[in-house]
Amino acid sequence: MDYEVLFNQLVTFIPQGITRKEAEILIKQFINNIKGQPLLRVMSIIAQQSEFTVEKMYDSIAQYYEAAFSERKHIMESLTLIKHNKRYSLAIDLGCGTGLSTQALLNIADFVIGLDISNNMLAKARKRIDSTKVKLLKADFTENIPKLEERADFIFSVGATRHIPEGKEFVFLENVVKLLKPGGESIITFVTPAENLGSAYLDYIIRNWMESKGLCERRFSVKEIKDLYSKTGLTITELKLKRSGFLYDKVFVCAVK
Ligand SMILES: C[S@@+](CC[C@H](N)C(=O)[O-])C[C@H]1O[C@@H](n2cnc3c(N)ncnc32)[C@H](O)[C@@H]1O
């Protein structure tokens, strides 16, 4: 595969503080490091589009998603933050994707509802999970989600808040509050800016490139997350920062309504 198109697009987003030459080296190293990996295939698909939406992007990459991204380990890691052995009656998975996270929730909940904006991701999830205890629905969590018949006692969202458009983060959290029972719990992951400078430059390049196509790649600092939660009916019970050493870091936020 020819990665020149991708390279030429990335190199137009040079962060302040480095030269074009340095940016070229960073990008070349990055492309070389992920050669042969599905992530590069996904990025090449994005490079071929001049304009995208999150929905269309996930529809286009649904078949490569599981091979390209390592959200799986974050799913299990997130669930270990639940300190008690309580079983939930209804769990909701916001941005359920191909159902990896939805399936994991079946271990702790009697019924699980997975919501996602992408039909192709949902189709993959339907193939993966054949259970009368799961309902998979198309919904946009940055819009007003209609109340469901029953409110959940657990809400989960892994790897999805990065796609929330600027200004819509409050709508997302209001949806969490609306869908939760009083006393209900939630675990939501966020992406924070990378601490490592090289990663931060590369992250800047990739994020700006994605945003130039109409795709959101949000980063939330710990302070922003705390401020945001303080304006909702959710109280943070634990916040765990995980350094990834690659592009960006992650934060796991446990909260109760
Ligand atoms: C990185 S994937 C994570 C999927 C799954 N939670 C996992 O851990 O494998 C992000 C998912 O969020 C979905 N998503 C992004 N924006 C959304 C929105 N506004 N409403 C609903 N789903 C959304 C995408 O379609 C995608 O399936």
Ligand as a Chemical Component Dictionary entry (heavy atoms), coordinates in Angstrom:
data_LIG
# 
_chem_comp.id                   LIG 
_chem_comp.type                 NON-POLYMER 
_chem_comp.pdbx_formal_charge   0 
_chem_comp.three_letter_code    LIG 
# 
loop_
_chem_comp_atom.comp_id 
_chem_comp_atom.atom_id 
_chem_comp_atom.alt_atom_id 
_chem_comp_atom.type_symbol 
_chem_comp_atom.charge 
_chem_comp_atom.model_Cartn_x 
_chem_comp_atom.model_Cartn_y 
_chem_comp_atom.model_Cartn_z 
_chem_comp_atom.pdbx_ordinal 
LIG C1  C1  C 0  -13.574 3.479  19.935 1  
LIG S1  S1  S 1  -15.152 2.796  19.642 2  
LIG C2  C2  C 0  -15.452 1.926  21.177 3  
LIG C3  C3  C 0  -16.399 0.757  21.000 4  
LIG C4  C4  C 0  -16.576 -0.125 22.229 5  
LIG N1  N1  N 0  -17.031 0.612  23.381 6  
LIG C5  C5  C 0  -15.286 -0.875 22.573 7  
LIG O1  O1  O 0  -14.752 -0.626 23.652 8  
LIG O2  O2  O -1 -14.830 -1.695 21.775 9  
LIG C6  C6  C 0  -16.195 4.200  19.774 10 
LIG C7  C7  C 0  -17.646 3.932  19.414 11 
LIG O3  O3  O 0  -18.404 5.080  19.771 12 
LIG C8  C8  C 0  -19.390 5.276  18.777 13 
LIG N2  N2  N 0  -19.815 6.685  18.792 14 
LIG C9  C9  C 0  -19.062 7.770  18.500 15 
LIG N3  N3  N 0  -19.806 8.880  18.598 16 
LIG C10 C10 C 0  -21.052 8.481  18.982 17 
LIG C11 C11 C 0  -22.259 9.173  19.252 18 
LIG N4  N4  N 0  -22.344 10.507 19.129 19 
LIG N5  N5  N 0  -23.347 8.461  19.632 20 
LIG C12 C12 C 0  -23.276 7.104  19.743 21 
LIG N6  N6  N 0  -22.152 6.398  19.484 22 
LIG C13 C13 C 0  -21.059 7.074  19.115 23 
LIG C14 C14 C 0  -18.698 4.887  17.482 24 
LIG O4  O4  O 0  -19.622 4.594  16.448 25 
LIG C15 C15 C 0  -17.864 3.677  17.935 26 
LIG O5  O5  O 0  -18.546 2.480  17.730 27 
# 
loop_
_chem_comp_bond.comp_id 
_chem_comp_bond.atom_id_1 
_chem_comp_bond.atom_id_2 
_chem_comp_bond.value_order 
_chem_comp_bond.pdbx_ordinal 
LIG C1  S1  SING 1  
LIG S1  C2  SING 2  
LIG S1  C6  SING 3  
LIG C2  C3  SING 4  
LIG C3  C4  SING 5  
LIG C4  N1  SING 6  
LIG C4  C5  SING 7  
LIG C5  O1  DOUB 8  
LIG C5  O2  SING 9  
LIG C6  C7  SING 10 
LIG C7  O3  SING 11 
LIG C7  C15 SING 12 
LIG O3  C8  SING 13 
LIG C8  N2  SING 14 
LIG C8  C14 SING 15 
LIG N2  C9  SING 16 
LIG N2  C13 SING 17 
LIG C9  N3  DOUB 18 
LIG N3  C10 SING 19 
LIG C10 C11 SING 20 
LIG C10 C13 DOUB 21 
LIG C11 N4  SING 22 
LIG C11 N5  DOUB 23 
LIG N5  C12 SING 24 
LIG C12 N6  DOUB 25 
LIG N6  C13 SING 26 
LIG C14 O4  SING 27 
LIG C14 C15 SING 28 
LIG C15 O5  SING 29 
# 
